[in-house]
Structure formats: C-alpha cells, structure tokens
Amino acid sequence: EQRIAQETAIEPQDWMPDAYRKTLIRQIGQHAHSEIVGMLPEGNWITRAPTLRRKAILLAKVQDEAGHGLYLYSAAETLGCAREDIYQKMLDGRMKYSSIFNYPTLSWADIGV
C-alpha cells in the first residue's frame, strides 16, 4: 500500500499477491496469444495481395504482430511462468485469445490493409 501511495514502480520480481500475479500472467498470456493467432488470417493473404505495395504492408503488419506476441510472452516470463506452459494452456483450451480471429477472412477486404 505504501509503495502504491508513493507511486513507486513495482517490478515483476517484487512481492505481489499470488492471485494478482496469476491474473497478470493470464491477461498478458491471452494478449500474447491474440497477437500470434491474429497473424494467421493475415498471413494467409500474403501470397494473394493485389499489389506489391499491399504485400509489403501486410508483411510488415504480420511481422509487427509476431513481435508484439513475443514481447508479451517475455513479459509473462518475467512474472515467473514458463512460455511453454502458457502455450500449452492455449492449446488445451485453458487460456484464450480474442475470438475475432476465429472468423474467416474470405476476401482481401476482410484483411483491411
């Protein structure tokens, strides 16, 4: 309480309630999964981009999504979890990602690049 009142930064290795740490790991993990899974529908359209310029834009967007996901997985690891564990939780359905990526991208317009 005192550190919060003093607006002192709280680092990942600092003490925090276990439930709070678990919640942070879950939220960061789900965000990371959404970034990685979000690449999939966009990646399907790289070879079908209508112009070279659009392809370059889409490649950059997919690369950004990958970087964001990896950065977030690293952030979750600083809180004490193993990356493999949160991967497995997603694969087992025990950790989610944004459901918007479950919808098909049937046309270039669905990608919006």
N, C-alpha and C positions, 0 to 999 in steps of 0.2 A: 504494500500500500504506500509506504514511504517513497519508494523509487518511482512509482507512478505519479504520486503527488509532486515529486521533484522533476518529473518529466525526464528521468534518466533512461537511457536506452537499455532495453532488456535484450541480451544476446541469446542465441539458441542454446548455448551450453549452460546458461544461468538456470537456477531453480525456477520451476513453474509447476502449477498443479498438474498431475498426470492427465486428468480429463482434458485440460486445456491443451496440453502438448498433443494428445491424441486427436483432438479436434483440428488443430493446426495441420497436423500431418494428413488427416483426411481431406481437408479443404485444399491444401496445396497439391496433394496427390490427384484429386479429382480435376483440378485445374490443369495439371500437367497432362493427364490422360486426355482431356479435351483438346489440348493443343496438338498432341500427337495424332489422335484419332481424326481431328479436323483436317489434317494433311491428306487423308486418304481420298475423300471425294474430289479434292482439288488436284491431287496427283494423277488421278485417272484422266484428267483433261489435258495434261501437259503435251502429250503427243497429238492432240486434236485441236490445239489452239488455232484460231483462224489466221493469225499473223505471227511473224517472228517477234514483233514487239510485245504482243499479248503473251506469247510463250515466255519471254524473258520476265515479264511482270509476274506471271503465275509461278515461275521457278523461284523468284525472289520471295514471293508470299509463302510458298511451301517451305523454303529454307528458313524463313523467319519463324514459322510455326514450330519447326523442329528445334530451333534454338531456344525458343520460349519453353517448350516442353522439357528439354534437357536442363535448362537453368532451374526450372521449378522442381524437377526431380532432385537436383543437387541441393536446393533449399530444404526440401523434405529430409534429405540425408543429414543435414546439419542438426536437425531436431532429434536424430537418433534412430531413424528407421533405415532399413536396407532397401535399396532401389528394387531389388528382385522381389521383395515382399509386397511392395505396392503394385508392381507389375502383376504378380500372381493374384492379388486381391481383385484387380480389374478383370483378369482372365476368368476368375472363378465367379464373377458377378457380385463380389463383396464390396467393391468400390466402383463408383460410377463415373461417367463422363457426360458431357452435355448431349442430350438426346437429339438435338437438331441434326447431328451428323448421321443419324440413322435414316434420314430421308434421302431418297435417290436424287442424284444430280443428272437429270436426263438430257439437259441441253446446256449449251455454253452460257445461256442467260442465268442458269442456276448457280454458276460459279461467280458471276458478277465482277469479273476483272476487266 
